[in-house]
Amino acid sequence: MSAPGAPSCRQVLNLYRQLLRYGERLKLTDKEYFKQRIRKEFQQNRDLTSPEDILFNFKKGEIVLQNARVI
């Protein structure tokens, strides 16, 4: 069970899928590099346990989608 405020596993997986789909629509960025970077970020953060860290990284991914920019 997730802590209050932290996204659920389903929400994190949905964000991952959305980011990969977003990467397919990029025009001026190497799509394969973007996909590898997303995978690497999620793999590095897979073992996070702190709700604050999880929420921070989740929000970071949402901001990429909202602003439609690569950071």
VOLO-270539 format. One record per atom (N, C-alpha, C, O, CB): x, z, y; atom name; residue number from 0; chain. Coordinates in nm, 3 decimals. Glycine has a CB too. Layout:
<vexnus>
+---------+---------+---------+------+-----+-----+
|       u |       w |       v | atom | seq | mol |
+---------+---------+---------+------+-----+-----+
|       X |       Z |       Y |   CA | NUM |   A |
...
+---------+---------+---------+------+-----+-----+
</vexnus>
This chain:
<vexnus>
+---------+---------+---------+------+-----+-----+
|       u |       w |       v | atom | seq | mol |
+---------+---------+---------+------+-----+-----+
|   0.085 |   0.000 |  -0.119 |    N |   0 |   A |
|   0.000 |   0.000 |   0.000 |   CA |   0 |   A |
|   0.088 |   0.000 |   0.124 |    C |   0 |   A |
|   0.188 |   0.073 |   0.129 |    O |   0 |   A |
|  -0.096 |   0.122 |   0.000 |   CB |   0 |   A |
|   0.055 |  -0.079 |   0.221 |    N |   1 |   A |
|   0.136 |  -0.089 |   0.342 |   CA |   1 |   A |
|   0.101 |   0.022 |   0.441 |    C |   1 |   A |
|  -0.009 |   0.077 |   0.439 |    O |   1 |   A |
|   0.117 |  -0.227 |   0.407 |   CB |   1 |   A |
|   0.197 |   0.051 |   0.525 |    N |   2 |   A |
|   0.179 |   0.155 |   0.627 |   CA |   2 |   A |
|   0.089 |   0.102 |   0.738 |    C |   2 |   A |
|   0.076 |  -0.020 |   0.754 |    O |   2 |   A |
|   0.316 |   0.202 |   0.684 |   CB |   2 |   A |
|   0.027 |   0.193 |   0.814 |    N |   3 |   A |
|  -0.058 |   0.148 |   0.925 |   CA |   3 |   A |
|   0.023 |   0.066 |   1.025 |    C |   3 |   A |
|   0.133 |   0.105 |   1.064 |    O |   3 |   A |
|  -0.124 |   0.268 |   0.995 |   CB |   3 |   A |
|  -0.033 |  -0.045 |   1.065 |    N |   4 |   A |
|   0.034 |  -0.129 |   1.163 |   CA |   4 |   A |
|   0.123 |  -0.235 |   1.100 |    C |   4 |   A |
|   0.148 |  -0.340 |   1.161 |    O |   4 |   A |
|   0.114 |  -0.045 |   1.255 |   CB |   4 |   A |
|   0.172 |  -0.209 |   0.980 |    N |   5 |   A |
|   0.258 |  -0.306 |   0.914 |   CA |   5 |   A |
|   0.171 |  -0.413 |   0.849 |    C |   5 |   A |
|   0.063 |  -0.383 |   0.798 |    O |   5 |   A |
|   0.349 |  -0.238 |   0.808 |   CB |   5 |   A |
|   0.217 |  -0.537 |   0.851 |    N |   6 |   A |
|   0.138 |  -0.645 |   0.789 |   CA |   6 |   A |
|   0.137 |  -0.631 |   0.637 |    C |   6 |   A |
|   0.230 |  -0.577 |   0.578 |    O |   6 |   A |
|   0.194 |  -0.783 |   0.830 |   CB |   6 |   A |
|   0.031 |  -0.680 |   0.576 |    N |   7 |   A |
|   0.021 |  -0.675 |   0.430 |   CA |   7 |   A |
|   0.109 |  -0.785 |   0.369 |    C |   7 |   A |
|   0.156 |  -0.874 |   0.439 |    O |   7 |   A |
|  -0.128 |  -0.693 |   0.385 |   CB |   7 |   A |
|   0.130 |  -0.775 |   0.240 |    N |   8 |   A |
|   0.209 |  -0.878 |   0.170 |   CA |   8 |   A |
|   0.144 |  -1.015 |   0.186 |    C |   8 |   A |
|   0.213 |  -1.116 |   0.203 |    O |   8 |   A |
|   0.222 |  -0.844 |   0.019 |   CB |   8 |   A |
|   0.014 |  -1.018 |   0.182 |    N |   9 |   A |
|  -0.059 |  -1.144 |   0.197 |   CA |   9 |   A |
|  -0.035 |  -1.204 |   0.336 |    C |   9 |   A |
|  -0.018 |  -1.325 |   0.349 |    O |   9 |   A |
|  -0.209 |  -1.123 |   0.174 |   CB |   9 |   A |
|  -0.034 |  -1.120 |   0.440 |    N |  10 |   A |
|  -0.011 |  -1.168 |   0.575 |   CA |  10 |   A |
|   0.131 |  -1.223 |   0.590 |    C |  10 |   A |
|   0.153 |  -1.325 |   0.655 |    O |  10 |   A |
|  -0.036 |  -1.056 |   0.678 |   CB |  10 |   A |
|   0.227 |  -1.155 |   0.528 |    N |  11 |   A |
|   0.366 |  -1.200 |   0.536 |   CA |  11 |   A |
|   0.381 |  -1.334 |   0.464 |    C |  11 |   A |
|   0.447 |  -1.425 |   0.515 |    O |  11 |   A |
|   0.462 |  -1.094 |   0.473 |   CB |  11 |   A |
|   0.321 |  -1.347 |   0.347 |    N |  12 |   A |
|   0.327 |  -1.472 |   0.273 |   CA |  12 |   A |
|   0.260 |  -1.585 |   0.350 |    C |  12 |   A |
|   0.309 |  -1.698 |   0.350 |    O |  12 |   A |
|   0.262 |  -1.455 |   0.136 |   CB |  12 |   A |
|   0.149 |  -1.555 |   0.415 |    N |  13 |   A |
|   0.079 |  -1.654 |   0.496 |   CA |  13 |   A |
|   0.166 |  -1.699 |   0.614 |    C |  13 |   A |
|   0.171 |  -1.818 |   0.646 |    O |  13 |   A |
|  -0.055 |  -1.597 |   0.548 |   CB |  13 |   A |
|   0.235 |  -1.605 |   0.677 |    N |  14 |   A |
|   0.326 |  -1.639 |   0.788 |   CA |  14 |   A |
|   0.438 |  -1.729 |   0.738 |    C |  14 |   A |
|   0.474 |  -1.826 |   0.805 |    O |  14 |   A |
|   0.384 |  -1.511 |   0.852 |   CB |  14 |   A |
|   0.493 |  -1.697 |   0.622 |    N |  15 |   A |
|   0.599 |  -1.778 |   0.562 |   CA |  15 |   A |
|   0.552 |  -1.922 |   0.542 |    C |  15 |   A |
|   0.622 |  -2.017 |   0.578 |    O |  15 |   A |
|   0.644 |  -1.716 |   0.426 |   CB |  15 |   A |
|   0.435 |  -1.938 |   0.486 |    N |  16 |   A |
|   0.379 |  -2.072 |   0.462 |   CA |  16 |   A |
|   0.355 |  -2.146 |   0.594 |    C |  16 |   A |
|   0.384 |  -2.265 |   0.605 |    O |  16 |   A |
|   0.248 |  -2.061 |   0.383 |   CB |  16 |   A |
|   0.302 |  -2.075 |   0.693 |    N |  17 |   A |
|   0.277 |  -2.138 |   0.822 |   CA |  17 |   A |
|   0.406 |  -2.184 |   0.888 |    C |  17 |   A |
|   0.411 |  -2.292 |   0.948 |    O |  17 |   A |
|   0.203 |  -2.041 |   0.915 |   CB |  17 |   A |
|   0.512 |  -2.103 |   0.877 |    N |  18 |   A |
|   0.640 |  -2.141 |   0.935 |   CA |  18 |   A |
|   0.698 |  -2.264 |   0.864 |    C |  18 |   A |
|   0.753 |  -2.352 |   0.930 |    O |  18 |   A |
|   0.739 |  -2.023 |   0.926 |   CB |  18 |   A |
|   0.685 |  -2.270 |   0.733 |    N |  19 |   A |
|   0.734 |  -2.388 |   0.661 |   CA |  19 |   A |
|   0.656 |  -2.512 |   0.700 |    C |  19 |   A |
|   0.714 |  -2.620 |   0.716 |    O |  19 |   A |
|   0.725 |  -2.365 |   0.509 |   CB |  19 |   A |
|   0.524 |  -2.499 |   0.715 |    N |  20 |   A |
|   0.443 |  -2.613 |   0.759 |   CA |  20 |   A |
|   0.480 |  -2.655 |   0.900 |    C |  20 |   A |
|   0.489 |  -2.775 |   0.930 |    O |  20 |   A |
|   0.292 |  -2.579 |   0.753 |   CB |  20 |   A |
|   0.503 |  -2.557 |   0.987 |    N |  21 |   A |
|   0.544 |  -2.585 |   1.123 |   CA |  21 |   A |
|   0.676 |  -2.663 |   1.123 |    C |  21 |   A |
|   0.693 |  -2.757 |   1.201 |    O |  21 |   A |
|   0.559 |  -2.454 |   1.204 |   CB |  21 |   A |
|   0.768 |  -2.625 |   1.036 |    N |  22 |   A |
|   0.896 |  -2.694 |   1.028 |   CA |  22 |   A |
|   0.883 |  -2.840 |   0.991 |    C |  22 |   A |
|   0.965 |  -2.922 |   1.032 |    O |  22 |   A |
|   0.984 |  -2.625 |   0.928 |   CB |  22 |   A |
|   0.781 |  -2.874 |   0.913 |    N |  23 |   A |
|   0.759 |  -3.013 |   0.875 |   CA |  23 |   A |
|   0.714 |  -3.098 |   0.994 |    C |  23 |   A |
|   0.731 |  -3.220 |   0.993 |    O |  23 |   A |
|   0.655 |  -3.021 |   0.764 |   CB |  23 |   A |
|   0.657 |  -3.036 |   1.095 |    N |  24 |   A |
|   0.608 |  -3.110 |   1.212 |   CA |  24 |   A |
|   0.712 |  -3.123 |   1.323 |    C |  24 |   A |
|   0.688 |  -3.192 |   1.422 |    O |  24 |   A |
|   0.485 |  -3.042 |   1.268 |   CB |  24 |   A |
|   0.827 |  -3.059 |   1.308 |    N |  25 |   A |
|   0.930 |  -3.064 |   1.413 |   CA |  25 |   A |
|   0.983 |  -3.205 |   1.427 |    C |  25 |   A |
|   0.999 |  -3.277 |   1.328 |    O |  25 |   A |
|   1.045 |  -2.966 |   1.382 |   CB |  25 |   A |
|   1.011 |  -3.244 |   1.548 |    N |  26 |   A |
|   1.059 |  -3.379 |   1.573 |   CA |  26 |   A |
|   1.207 |  -3.383 |   1.611 |    C |  26 |   A |
|   1.280 |  -3.470 |   1.565 |    O |  26 |   A |
|   0.977 |  -3.444 |   1.681 |   CB |  26 |   A |
|   1.252 |  -3.290 |   1.694 |    N |  27 |   A |
|   1.388 |  -3.296 |   1.745 |   CA |  27 |   A |
|   1.481 |  -3.196 |   1.677 |    C |  27 |   A |
|   1.593 |  -3.173 |   1.725 |    O |  27 |   A |
|   1.387 |  -3.271 |   1.894 |   CB |  27 |   A |
|   1.438 |  -3.137 |   1.568 |    N |  28 |   A |
|   1.518 |  -3.040 |   1.496 |   CA |  28 |   A |
|   1.530 |  -3.085 |   1.351 |    C |  28 |   A |
|   1.437 |  -3.145 |   1.296 |    O |  28 |   A |
|   1.455 |  -2.898 |   1.504 |   CB |  28 |   A |
|   1.644 |  -3.058 |   1.291 |    N |  29 |   A |
|   1.664 |  -3.091 |   1.151 |   CA |  29 |   A |
|   1.567 |  -3.008 |   1.065 |    C |  29 |   A |
|   1.579 |  -2.886 |   1.059 |    O |  29 |   A |
|   1.812 |  -3.065 |   1.108 |   CB |  29 |   A |
|   1.474 |  -3.073 |   1.002 |    N |  30 |   A |
|   1.368 |  -3.006 |   0.925 |   CA |  30 |   A |
|   1.426 |  -2.925 |   0.809 |    C |  30 |   A |
|   1.380 |  -2.815 |   0.781 |    O |  30 |   A |
|   1.268 |  -3.107 |   0.873 |   CB |  30 |   A |
|   1.526 |  -2.980 |   0.743 |    N |  31 |   A |
|   1.585 |  -2.910 |   0.628 |   CA |  31 |   A |
|   1.658 |  -2.784 |   0.675 |    C |  31 |   A |
|   1.651 |  -2.680 |   0.609 |    O |  31 |   A |
|   1.682 |  -3.004 |   0.552 |   CB |  31 |   A |
|   1.728 |  -2.793 |   0.786 |    N |  32 |   A |
|   1.795 |  -2.675 |   0.841 |   CA |  32 |   A |
|   1.693 |  -2.567 |   0.876 |    C |  32 |   A |
|   1.714 |  -2.449 |   0.845 |    O |  32 |   A |
|   1.878 |  -2.712 |   0.966 |   CB |  32 |   A |
|   1.584 |  -2.605 |   0.940 |    N |  33 |   A |
|   1.481 |  -2.509 |   0.979 |   CA |  33 |   A |
|   1.425 |  -2.441 |   0.855 |    C |  33 |   A |
|   1.407 |  -2.319 |   0.853 |    O |  33 |   A |
|   1.369 |  -2.579 |   1.059 |   CB |  33 |   A |
|   1.397 |  -2.520 |   0.751 |    N |  34 |   A |
|   1.341 |  -2.465 |   0.627 |   CA |  34 |   A |
|   1.438 |  -2.366 |   0.563 |    C |  34 |   A |
|   1.397 |  -2.260 |   0.516 |    O |  34 |   A |
|   1.307 |  -2.579 |   0.528 |   CB |  34 |   A |
|   1.565 |  -2.401 |   0.559 |    N |  35 |   A |
|   1.667 |  -2.312 |   0.503 |   CA |  35 |   A |
|   1.679 |  -2.184 |   0.584 |    C |  35 |   A |
|   1.696 |  -2.075 |   0.528 |    O |  35 |   A |
|   1.802 |  -2.383 |   0.496 |   CB |  35 |   A |
|   1.670 |  -2.197 |   0.714 |    N |  36 |   A |
|   1.681 |  -2.079 |   0.801 |   CA |  36 |   A |
|   1.563 |  -1.983 |   0.779 |    C |  36 |   A |
|   1.581 |  -1.862 |   0.776 |    O |  36 |   A |
|   1.688 |  -2.122 |   0.948 |   CB |  36 |   A |
|   1.443 |  -2.038 |   0.765 |    N |  37 |   A |
|   1.325 |  -1.956 |   0.740 |   CA |  37 |   A |
|   1.340 |  -1.884 |   0.607 |    C |  37 |   A |
|   1.317 |  -1.763 |   0.598 |    O |  37 |   A |
|   1.196 |  -2.042 |   0.741 |   CB |  37 |   A |
|   1.379 |  -1.958 |   0.503 |    N |  38 |   A |
|   1.398 |  -1.896 |   0.372 |   CA |  38 |   A |
|   1.501 |  -1.784 |   0.376 |    C |  38 |   A |
|   1.481 |  -1.677 |   0.319 |    O |  38 |   A |
|   1.439 |  -2.001 |   0.269 |   CB |  38 |   A |
|   1.613 |  -1.810 |   0.445 |    N |  39 |   A |
|   1.720 |  -1.712 |   0.454 |   CA |  39 |   A |
|   1.672 |  -1.586 |   0.525 |    C |  39 |   A |
|   1.700 |  -1.474 |   0.481 |    O |  39 |   A |
|   1.841 |  -1.772 |   0.527 |   CB |  39 |   A |
|   1.600 |  -1.602 |   0.636 |    N |  40 |   A |
|   1.547 |  -1.487 |   0.710 |   CA |  40 |   A |
|   1.455 |  -1.402 |   0.622 |    C |  40 |   A |
|   1.467 |  -1.279 |   0.619 |    O |  40 |   A |
|   1.471 |  -1.534 |   0.835 |   CB |  40 |   A |
|   1.365 |  -1.468 |   0.550 |    N |  41 |   A |
|   1.271 |  -1.395 |   0.466 |   CA |  41 |   A |
|   1.343 |  -1.327 |   0.350 |    C |  41 |   A |
|   1.307 |  -1.216 |   0.312 |    O |  41 |   A |
|   1.163 |  -1.488 |   0.413 |   CB |  41 |   A |
|   1.444 |  -1.392 |   0.293 |    N |  42 |   A |
|   1.519 |  -1.331 |   0.185 |   CA |  42 |   A |
|   1.599 |  -1.210 |   0.233 |    C |  42 |   A |
|   1.607 |  -1.109 |   0.163 |    O |  42 |   A |
|   1.613 |  -1.433 |   0.121 |   CB |  42 |   A |
|   1.657 |  -1.220 |   0.351 |    N |  43 |   A |
|   1.735 |  -1.109 |   0.407 |   CA |  43 |   A |
|   1.646 |  -0.989 |   0.437 |    C |  43 |   A |
|   1.689 |  -0.874 |   0.426 |    O |  43 |   A |
|   1.808 |  -1.152 |   0.533 |   CB |  43 |   A |
|   1.521 |  -1.015 |   0.474 |    N |  44 |   A |
|   1.431 |  -0.908 |   0.514 |   CA |  44 |   A |
|   1.337 |  -0.864 |   0.401 |    C |  44 |   A |
|   1.247 |  -0.783 |   0.423 |    O |  44 |   A |
|   1.350 |  -0.951 |   0.633 |   CB |  44 |   A |
|   1.358 |  -0.917 |   0.283 |    N |  45 |   A |
|   1.270 |  -0.888 |   0.169 |   CA |  45 |   A |
|   1.266 |  -0.739 |   0.134 |    C |  45 |   A |
|   1.162 |  -0.689 |   0.092 |    O |  45 |   A |
|   1.314 |  -0.967 |   0.048 |   CB |  45 |   A |
|   1.377 |  -0.670 |   0.150 |    N |  46 |   A |
|   1.385 |  -0.530 |   0.109 |   CA |  46 |   A |
|   1.363 |  -0.430 |   0.222 |    C |  46 |   A |
|   1.393 |  -0.312 |   0.206 |    O |  46 |   A |
|   1.518 |  -0.505 |   0.047 |   CB |  46 |   A |
|   1.312 |  -0.475 |   0.334 |    N |  47 |   A |
|   1.284 |  -0.383 |   0.444 |   CA |  47 |   A |
|   1.177 |  -0.283 |   0.402 |    C |  47 |   A |
|   1.079 |  -0.319 |   0.336 |    O |  47 |   A |
|   1.239 |  -0.461 |   0.570 |   CB |  47 |   A |
|   1.196 |  -0.158 |   0.440 |    N |  48 |   A |
|   1.097 |  -0.055 |   0.406 |   CA |  48 |   A |
|   1.038 |   0.011 |   0.529 |    C |  48 |   A |
|   0.929 |   0.067 |   0.524 |    O |  48 |   A |
|   1.160 |   0.050 |   0.318 |   CB |  48 |   A |
|   1.109 |   0.005 |   0.640 |    N |  49 |   A |
|   1.061 |   0.067 |   0.762 |   CA |  49 |   A |
|   0.946 |  -0.015 |   0.822 |    C |  49 |   A |
|   0.963 |  -0.134 |   0.847 |    O |  49 |   A |
|   1.176 |   0.081 |   0.865 |   CB |  49 |   A |
|   0.830 |   0.047 |   0.843 |    N |  50 |   A |
|   0.718 |  -0.027 |   0.902 |   CA |  50 |   A |
|   0.752 |  -0.089 |   1.037 |    C |  50 |   A |
|   0.701 |  -0.196 |   1.072 |    O |  50 |   A |
|   0.598 |   0.064 |   0.918 |   CB |  50 |   A |
|   0.837 |  -0.022 |   1.114 |    N |  51 |   A |
|   0.876 |  -0.075 |   1.245 |   CA |  51 |   A |
|   0.957 |  -0.203 |   1.230 |    C |  51 |   A |
|   0.934 |  -0.300 |   1.302 |    O |  51 |   A |
|   0.958 |   0.030 |   1.324 |   CB |  51 |   A |
|   1.052 |  -0.204 |   1.135 |    N |  52 |   A |
|   1.133 |  -0.323 |   1.112 |   CA |  52 |   A |
|   1.048 |  -0.438 |   1.059 |    C |  52 |   A |
|   1.064 |  -0.552 |   1.101 |    O |  52 |   A |
|   1.246 |  -0.293 |   1.014 |   CB |  52 |   A |
|   0.958 |  -0.407 |   0.968 |    N |  53 |   A |
|   0.870 |  -0.510 |   0.912 |   CA |  53 |   A |
|   0.783 |  -0.570 |   1.021 |    C |  53 |   A |
|   0.771 |  -0.692 |   1.031 |    O |  53 |   A |
|   0.782 |  -0.451 |   0.800 |   CB |  53 |   A |
|   0.724 |  -0.485 |   1.102 |    N |  54 |   A |
|   0.638 |  -0.532 |   1.210 |   CA |  54 |   A |
|   0.716 |  -0.614 |   1.312 |    C |  54 |   A |
|   0.667 |  -0.717 |   1.360 |    O |  54 |   A |
|   0.569 |  -0.415 |   1.280 |   CB |  54 |   A |
|   0.838 |  -0.570 |   1.345 |    N |  55 |   A |
|   0.921 |  -0.644 |   1.440 |   CA |  55 |   A |
|   0.948 |  -0.786 |   1.391 |    C |  55 |   A |
|   0.932 |  -0.882 |   1.465 |    O |  55 |   A |
|   1.054 |  -0.570 |   1.464 |   CB |  55 |   A |
|   0.990 |  -0.798 |   1.266 |    N |  56 |   A |
|   1.021 |  -0.931 |   1.211 |   CA |  56 |   A |
|   0.896 |  -1.016 |   1.194 |    C |  56 |   A |
|   0.902 |  -1.138 |   1.212 |    O |  56 |   A |
|   1.092 |  -0.917 |   1.077 |   CB |  56 |   A |
|   0.785 |  -0.954 |   1.160 |    N |  57 |   A |
|   0.659 |  -1.027 |   1.149 |   CA |  57 |   A |
|   0.619 |  -1.083 |   1.285 |    C |  57 |   A |
|   0.581 |  -1.200 |   1.295 |    O |  57 |   A |
|   0.547 |  -0.935 |   1.094 |   CB |  57 |   A |
|   0.628 |  -1.001 |   1.389 |    N |  58 |   A |
|   0.594 |  -1.047 |   1.525 |   CA |  58 |   A |
|   0.688 |  -1.158 |   1.570 |    C |  58 |   A |
|   0.647 |  -1.252 |   1.638 |    O |  58 |   A |
|   0.600 |  -0.930 |   1.625 |   CB |  58 |   A |
|   0.815 |  -1.148 |   1.531 |    N |  59 |   A |
|   0.913 |  -1.251 |   1.567 |   CA |  59 |   A |
|   0.870 |  -1.386 |   1.509 |    C |  59 |   A |
|   0.879 |  -1.489 |   1.577 |    O |  59 |   A |
|   1.053 |  -1.212 |   1.516 |   CB |  59 |   A |
|   0.825 |  -1.386 |   1.385 |    N |  60 |   A |
|   0.777 |  -1.510 |   1.323 |   CA |  60 |   A |
|   0.651 |  -1.562 |   1.390 |    C |  60 |   A |
|   0.636 |  -1.683 |   1.408 |    O |  60 |   A |
|   0.750 |  -1.487 |   1.176 |   CB |  60 |   A |
|   0.561 |  -1.472 |   1.427 |    N |  61 |   A |
|   0.438 |  -1.514 |   1.495 |   CA |  61 |   A |
|   0.469 |  -1.577 |   1.630 |    C |  61 |   A |
|   0.404 |  -1.673 |   1.671 |    O |  61 |   A |
|   0.343 |  -1.395 |   1.514 |   CB |  61 |   A |
|   0.568 |  -1.523 |   1.699 |    N |  62 |   A |
|   0.606 |  -1.576 |   1.831 |   CA |  62 |   A |
|   0.659 |  -1.718 |   1.818 |    C |  62 |   A |
|   0.632 |  -1.802 |   1.904 |    O |  62 |   A |
|   0.712 |  -1.486 |   1.897 |   CB |  62 |   A |
|   0.734 |  -1.745 |   1.712 |    N |  63 |   A |
|   0.783 |  -1.882 |   1.689 |   CA |  63 |   A |
|   0.665 |  -1.978 |   1.680 |    C |  63 |   A |
|   0.667 |  -2.087 |   1.739 |    O |  63 |   A |
|   0.870 |  -1.890 |   1.560 |   CB |  63 |   A |
|   0.562 |  -1.938 |   1.606 |    N |  64 |   A |
|   0.444 |  -2.024 |   1.590 |   CA |  64 |   A |
|   0.365 |  -2.036 |   1.720 |    C |  64 |   A |
|   0.319 |  -2.145 |   1.754 |    O |  64 |   A |
|   0.354 |  -1.970 |   1.479 |   CB |  64 |   A |
|   0.348 |  -1.926 |   1.792 |    N |  65 |   A |
|   0.269 |  -1.927 |   1.915 |   CA |  65 |   A |
|   0.335 |  -2.012 |   2.023 |    C |  65 |   A |
|   0.269 |  -2.090 |   2.091 |    O |  65 |   A |
|   0.247 |  -1.785 |   1.966 |   CB |  65 |   A |
|   0.467 |  -1.996 |   2.038 |    N |  66 |   A |
|   0.536 |  -2.067 |   2.144 |   CA |  66 |   A |
|   0.575 |  -2.208 |   2.104 |    C |  66 |   A |
|   0.615 |  -2.289 |   2.187 |    O |  66 |   A |
|   0.658 |  -1.992 |   2.185 |   CB |  66 |   A |
|   0.562 |  -2.237 |   1.975 |    N |  67 |   A |
|   0.600 |  -2.369 |   1.921 |   CA |  67 |   A |
|   0.744 |  -2.402 |   1.961 |    C |  67 |   A |
|   0.774 |  -2.513 |   2.004 |    O |  67 |   A |
|   0.504 |  -2.478 |   1.971 |   CB |  67 |   A |
|   0.830 |  -2.303 |   1.944 |    N |  68 |   A |
|   0.973 |  -2.322 |   1.974 |   CA |  68 |   A |
|   1.055 |  -2.263 |   1.862 |    C |  68 |   A |
|   1.014 |  -2.170 |   1.793 |    O |  68 |   A |
|   1.011 |  -2.257 |   2.109 |   CB |  68 |   A |
|   1.173 |  -2.320 |   1.845 |    N |  69 |   A |
|   1.267 |  -2.268 |   1.747 |   CA |  69 |   A |
|   1.357 |  -2.170 |   1.820 |    C |  69 |   A |
|   1.417 |  -2.203 |   1.922 |    O |  69 |   A |
|   1.351 |  -2.383 |   1.679 |   CB |  69 |   A |
|   1.366 |  -2.048 |   1.766 |    N |  70 |   A |
|   1.454 |  -1.948 |   1.829 |   CA |  70 |   A |
|   1.572 |  -1.916 |   1.742 |    C |  70 |   A |
|   1.656 |  -1.834 |   1.779 |    O |  70 |   A |
|   1.378 |  -1.821 |   1.861 |   CB |  70 |   A |
+---------+---------+---------+------+-----+-----+
</vexnus>
